[in-house]
């Protein structure tokens, strides 16, 4: 079992890394949905 003091910075780093990726994916999905909505 790892100490929480080690785990917390790791989680923070993971979230900081994934945050922008998730933002880009969300934006892309939003654009695709708008694109589809025009043709439905």
mmCIF file of the C-alpha atoms, coordinates in Angstrom:
data_MODEL
# 
_entry.id   MODEL 
# 
loop_
_atom_site.group_PDB 
_atom_site.id 
_atom_site.type_symbol 
_atom_site.label_atom_id 
_atom_site.label_alt_id 
_atom_site.label_comp_id 
_atom_site.label_asym_id 
_atom_site.label_entity_id 
_atom_site.label_seq_id 
_atom_site.pdbx_PDB_ins_code 
_atom_site.Cartn_x 
_atom_site.Cartn_y 
_atom_site.Cartn_z 
_atom_site.occupancy 
_atom_site.B_iso_or_equiv 
_atom_site.pdbx_formal_charge 
_atom_site.auth_seq_id 
_atom_site.auth_comp_id 
_atom_site.auth_asym_id 
_atom_site.auth_atom_id 
_atom_site.pdbx_PDB_model_num 
ATOM 1  C CA . UNK A 1 1  ? 0.000   0.000  0.000   1.00 0.00 ? 1  UNK A CA 1 
ATOM 2  C CA . UNK A 1 2  ? 1.471   3.300  -1.082  1.00 0.00 ? 2  UNK A CA 1 
ATOM 3  C CA . UNK A 1 3  ? 1.292   6.284  1.234   1.00 0.00 ? 3  UNK A CA 1 
ATOM 4  C CA . UNK A 1 4  ? -1.331  8.852  0.277   1.00 0.00 ? 4  UNK A CA 1 
ATOM 5  C CA . UNK A 1 5  ? 1.414   11.489 0.131   1.00 0.00 ? 5  UNK A CA 1 
ATOM 6  C CA . UNK A 1 6  ? 2.831   9.652  -2.900  1.00 0.00 ? 6  UNK A CA 1 
ATOM 7  C CA . UNK A 1 7  ? -0.534  8.866  -4.485  1.00 0.00 ? 7  UNK A CA 1 
ATOM 8  C CA . UNK A 1 8  ? -1.961  12.386 -4.399  1.00 0.00 ? 8  UNK A CA 1 
ATOM 9  C CA . UNK A 1 9  ? 0.734   14.082 -6.524  1.00 0.00 ? 9  UNK A CA 1 
ATOM 10 C CA . UNK A 1 10 ? 0.507   11.162 -8.951  1.00 0.00 ? 10 UNK A CA 1 
ATOM 11 C CA . UNK A 1 11 ? -3.250  11.627 -9.325  1.00 0.00 ? 11 UNK A CA 1 
ATOM 12 C CA . UNK A 1 12 ? -2.748  15.371 -9.725  1.00 0.00 ? 12 UNK A CA 1 
ATOM 13 C CA . UNK A 1 13 ? -0.229  14.737 -12.492 1.00 0.00 ? 13 UNK A CA 1 
ATOM 14 C CA . UNK A 1 14 ? -2.541  12.247 -14.213 1.00 0.00 ? 14 UNK A CA 1 
ATOM 15 C CA . UNK A 1 15 ? -5.467  14.681 -14.087 1.00 0.00 ? 15 UNK A CA 1 
ATOM 16 C CA . UNK A 1 16 ? -3.315  17.549 -15.389 1.00 0.00 ? 16 UNK A CA 1 
ATOM 17 C CA . UNK A 1 17 ? -2.155  15.326 -18.249 1.00 0.00 ? 17 UNK A CA 1 
ATOM 18 C CA . UNK A 1 18 ? -5.598  13.987 -19.136 1.00 0.00 ? 18 UNK A CA 1 
ATOM 19 C CA . UNK A 1 19 ? -7.492  17.251 -18.654 1.00 0.00 ? 19 UNK A CA 1 
ATOM 20 C CA . UNK A 1 20 ? -6.471  18.876 -21.963 1.00 0.00 ? 20 UNK A CA 1 
ATOM 21 C CA . UNK A 1 21 ? -6.953  15.567 -23.800 1.00 0.00 ? 21 UNK A CA 1 
ATOM 22 C CA . UNK A 1 22 ? -10.488 15.257 -22.438 1.00 0.00 ? 22 UNK A CA 1 
ATOM 23 C CA . UNK A 1 23 ? -11.183 18.879 -23.398 1.00 0.00 ? 23 UNK A CA 1 
ATOM 24 C CA . UNK A 1 24 ? -10.064 18.192 -26.980 1.00 0.00 ? 24 UNK A CA 1 
ATOM 25 C CA . UNK A 1 25 ? -12.147 15.000 -27.162 1.00 0.00 ? 25 UNK A CA 1 
ATOM 26 C CA . UNK A 1 26 ? -15.184 16.835 -25.802 1.00 0.00 ? 26 UNK A CA 1 
ATOM 27 C CA . UNK A 1 27 ? -14.773 19.655 -28.329 1.00 0.00 ? 27 UNK A CA 1 
ATOM 28 C CA . UNK A 1 28 ? -14.414 17.140 -31.165 1.00 0.00 ? 28 UNK A CA 1 
ATOM 29 C CA . UNK A 1 29 ? -17.486 15.228 -30.032 1.00 0.00 ? 29 UNK A CA 1 
ATOM 30 C CA . UNK A 1 30 ? -19.442 18.473 -29.754 1.00 0.00 ? 30 UNK A CA 1 
ATOM 31 C CA . UNK A 1 31 ? -18.448 19.440 -33.314 1.00 0.00 ? 31 UNK A CA 1 
ATOM 32 C CA . UNK A 1 32 ? -19.419 15.994 -34.636 1.00 0.00 ? 32 UNK A CA 1 
ATOM 33 C CA . UNK A 1 33 ? -22.806 16.169 -32.908 1.00 0.00 ? 33 UNK A CA 1 
ATOM 34 C CA . UNK A 1 34 ? -23.478 19.625 -34.367 1.00 0.00 ? 34 UNK A CA 1 
ATOM 35 C CA . UNK A 1 35 ? -22.411 18.370 -37.800 1.00 0.00 ? 35 UNK A CA 1 
ATOM 36 C CA . UNK A 1 36 ? -24.780 15.385 -37.502 1.00 0.00 ? 36 UNK A CA 1 
ATOM 37 C CA . UNK A 1 37 ? -27.627 17.572 -36.251 1.00 0.00 ? 37 UNK A CA 1 
ATOM 38 C CA . UNK A 1 38 ? -27.466 19.622 -39.465 1.00 0.00 ? 38 UNK A CA 1 
ATOM 39 C CA . UNK A 1 39 ? -27.973 16.517 -41.622 1.00 0.00 ? 39 UNK A CA 1 
ATOM 40 C CA . UNK A 1 40 ? -30.656 14.837 -39.487 1.00 0.00 ? 40 UNK A CA 1 
# 
